[in-house]
Amino acid sequence: MPAVRVEKILEEPELYIIRVDDDRIKYFEATWDIPEGITYNAYLMKLKDAVVLFDATKAEYADLFLEKLKELVNPGEITHIIVHHTEPDHTGALPKVLEANGYKAQIIGTAFARNLLEGFYGEEVVKNFKIVKDGEELQIGGRTFRFITVPWLHWPDTMITYVVEDKLIFSCDAGGGYGIPETIDDSDEEVVQKYLPYVTKYIVTVIGHYHKYIVQNIKKLKGLGIIDDARMILPGHGLIWRKNPARVFEYYEAVGAGKVTKGKVLVLYDSMYGFVERRMEIVIDELRKNGLNPVVYRFTDKEAPAVSDILGEVPDSEALIIGASTYEAEIHPRIRYALYEIVDKANYEKPVLIVGAFGWGGVAGRKIETLITRSKFDHVDTVESKGAPGPEDEEKLREAVRKLVAWLS
């Protein structure tokens, strides 16, 4: 079974994390390869005359979660359960928690959250549901709880809770990441540096389709003045941010905006029999001659990288170079799928160079052009030719890279 970490975060107010370290999961949302695993963070706050549970965990870990929860409190004493986001990795255990609670706790969330919970778990779960609106405040246990909606981070039901007196932000999926960090919080910079790439991967795969809302909602929170003043940001996945709370939202904002790492170029290609690979070796050589740093992912008969990892490389790349074989009058299926997800999840205004190879008829290049021109990406050039690349093909490839370099200048 996964490890469960229970730690006291604060003495006043008395605040605990219950963190399930899911090292059994292989594909988040049955789609994204995450060999690094993920955590599900719930929080328990004990106040005068109130005990508040912030979110829960997956259904398959409900019994484990309850066992640890009971070490902190009698479930029947929980007065409020705040549901920031109804996705079942945060609410799957809710029916069992409520059963142990005797259905006495008031559930707090958005109107959208109520409807989703009822659909997921039935009427009994929402019979004591309190709908809150954007900016609404409730007095609970001598504290002011302010609820702020952040729709499309990453479902329409999503909100955060700001505990005014203590300057605590409970942010659920916003501020989260993949991975099972060695520490609970951001106190160890080495742990943070190891973790941040998993944050990027998480943002793109989970929230990427709505990445424009990342920037909009963080702008909203900044306008409310709560990010810079925050004592702590407590997400539903990964690290708690208390050494530098604003850092994680600044990071989210940079990924959402596609802020680039100077010189980084993502190179993605398939090569069934080496013809595309020979072309891409020329392209990579020319990139390096021009002082650029190619980050390469390839689909061959010996390797097939996770699309989730490829997506995590897109936001801070200055440019993309896509190499593809024509396969049955189509784009090679591996590249086609990767491109579909890039255009859907990581659609930024970045230049793209297309390289293609074919046997008897070139189709892939044109079809990739169509995908690119219908997206926010900018099409720089397409170089596609038959069979093995000759001297003339090599010169065209090098010239296309130089054209891309000029585009970036």
WOSULGI-V392373 format. One record per residue. RES is the residue in one small letter. SS is DSSP state (2 for helix, 1 for strand, 0 for the rest). NEAR is the number of other C-alpha atoms within 10 Angstrom. Layout:
res: [RES:RES]
ss: [SS:SS]
near: [NEAR:NEAR]
This chain:
res: [m:p:a:v:r:v:e:k:i:l:e:e:p:e:l:y:i:i:r:v:d:d:d:r:i:k:y:f:e:a:t:w:d:i:p:e:g:i:t:y:n:a:y:l:m:k:l:k:d:a:v:v:l:f:d:a:t:k:a:e:y:a:d:l:f:l:e:k:l:k:e:l:v:n:p:g:e:i:t:h:i:i:v:h:h:t:e:p:d:h:t:g:a:l:p:k:v:l:e:a:n:g:y:k:a:q:i:i:g:t:a:f:a:r:n:l:l:e:g:f:y:g:e:e:v:v:k:n:f:k:i:v:k:d:g:e:e:l:q:i:g:g:r:t:f:r:f:i:t:v:p:w:l:h:w:p:d:t:m:i:t:y:v:v:e:d:k:l:i:f:s:c:d:a:g:g:g:y:g:i:p:e:t:i:d:d:s:d:e:e:v:v:q:k:y:l:p:y:v:t:k:y:i:v:t:v:i:g:h:y:h:k:y:i:v:q:n:i:k:k:l:k:g:l:g:i:i:d:d:a:r:m:i:l:p:g:h:g:l:i:w:r:k:n:p:a:r:v:f:e:y:y:e:a:v:g:a:g:k:v:t:k:g:k:v:l:v:l:y:d:s:m:y:g:f:v:e:r:r:m:e:i:v:i:d:e:l:r:k:n:g:l:n:p:v:v:y:r:f:t:d:k:e:a:p:a:v:s:d:i:l:g:e:v:p:d:s:e:a:l:i:i:g:a:s:t:y:e:a:e:i:h:p:r:i:r:y:a:l:y:e:i:v:d:k:a:n:y:e:k:p:v:l:i:v:g:a:f:g:w:g:g:v:a:g:r:k:i:e:t:l:i:t:r:s:k:f:d:h:v:d:t:v:e:s:k:g:a:p:g:p:e:d:e:e:k:l:r:e:a:v:r:k:l:v:a:w:l:s]
ss: [0:0:1:1:1:1:1:1:1:1:0:0:0:1:1:1:1:1:1:1:1:1:0:0:0:0:1:1:0:0:0:1:1:0:0:0:0:1:1:1:1:1:1:1:1:1:1:0:0:1:1:1:1:1:0:0:0:0:2:2:2:2:2:2:2:2:2:2:2:2:2:2:0:0:2:2:2:0:0:1:1:1:0:0:0:0:0:2:2:2:2:0:0:2:2:2:2:2:2:2:2:0:0:0:0:1:1:1:1:0:2:2:2:2:2:2:2:2:2:2:2:0:2:2:2:2:0:0:1:1:1:0:0:0:0:0:1:1:1:1:0:0:1:1:1:1:1:1:1:0:0:0:0:0:0:0:0:0:1:1:1:1:1:0:0:0:0:1:1:1:1:1:0:0:0:0:0:0:0:0:0:0:0:0:1:0:0:0:2:2:2:2:2:2:2:2:2:2:2:2:2:2:2:2:2:2:2:2:2:2:2:2:2:2:2:2:2:2:2:2:2:2:2:0:0:0:0:0:0:0:0:1:1:1:1:0:0:0:0:1:1:0:0:0:0:2:2:2:2:2:2:2:2:2:2:2:2:0:0:0:0:0:0:1:1:1:1:1:1:1:0:0:0:0:2:2:2:2:2:2:2:2:2:2:2:2:2:2:2:0:0:0:1:1:1:1:1:1:1:0:0:0:0:1:0:0:2:2:2:2:2:2:2:2:0:0:0:0:1:1:1:1:1:1:1:1:0:0:0:0:1:0:2:2:2:2:2:2:2:2:2:2:2:2:2:0:0:0:0:0:1:1:1:1:1:1:1:1:0:0:0:0:0:2:2:2:2:2:2:2:2:2:2:0:0:0:0:1:1:1:1:1:1:1:1:1:0:0:0:0:2:2:2:2:2:2:2:2:2:2:2:2:2:2:2:2:2:2:0]
near: [10:14:12:19:15:19:13:14:17:11:9:10:14:13:17:21:23:23:26:26:22:20:17:13:16:16:13:18:11:8:11:17:17:21:14:16:20:25:27:25:30:25:24:23:21:21:16:10:11:16:22:22:24:22:25:32:26:18:18:11:19:18:13:17:22:22:11:16:22:12:10:15:14:13:22:17:17:25:20:21:22:24:27:28:29:25:20:15:22:24:22:22:22:24:19:17:23:20:14:17:16:13:21:17:22:18:22:21:27:26:14:15:24:23:15:17:25:14:12:15:14:13:13:14:20:21:14:15:21:16:14:18:15:13:13:12:18:13:10:17:16:12:17:16:21:19:25:24:23:24:16:19:26:22:18:15:23:25:30:24:24:22:20:15:11:15:16:21:24:26:24:26:28:27:28:28:27:25:25:22:20:12:13:20:20:22:15:12:11:9:16:18:11:12:21:18:17:23:25:27:25:27:31:30:24:21:22:28:19:21:25:17:20:26:18:14:19:19:15:16:16:15:10:12:11:17:24:14:12:20:18:20:27:28:24:28:28:29:30:25:24:17:15:15:22:20:17:23:22:15:16:22:21:17:25:26:18:20:15:17:12:12:19:20:25:22:24:22:24:27:20:15:12:15:20:24:22:14:25:26:11:17:24:21:14:19:21:12:11:13:11:17:19:21:15:15:20:20:19:16:11:7:10:12:13:14:20:22:20:21:23:24:22:26:28:23:24:22:27:24:24:21:30:32:29:21:17:11:14:17:24:20:15:17:22:17:12:18:21:14:20:23:19:16:22:28:22:24:15:20:22:23:23:25:25:28:28:21:13:10:13:20:20:27:25:16:15:25:19:12:16:21:11:11:16:15:19:18:20:18:20:21:18:26:19:15:14:16:18:11:8:8:17:16:13:14:25:18:16:21:23:17:15:21:18:9:11:13:6]
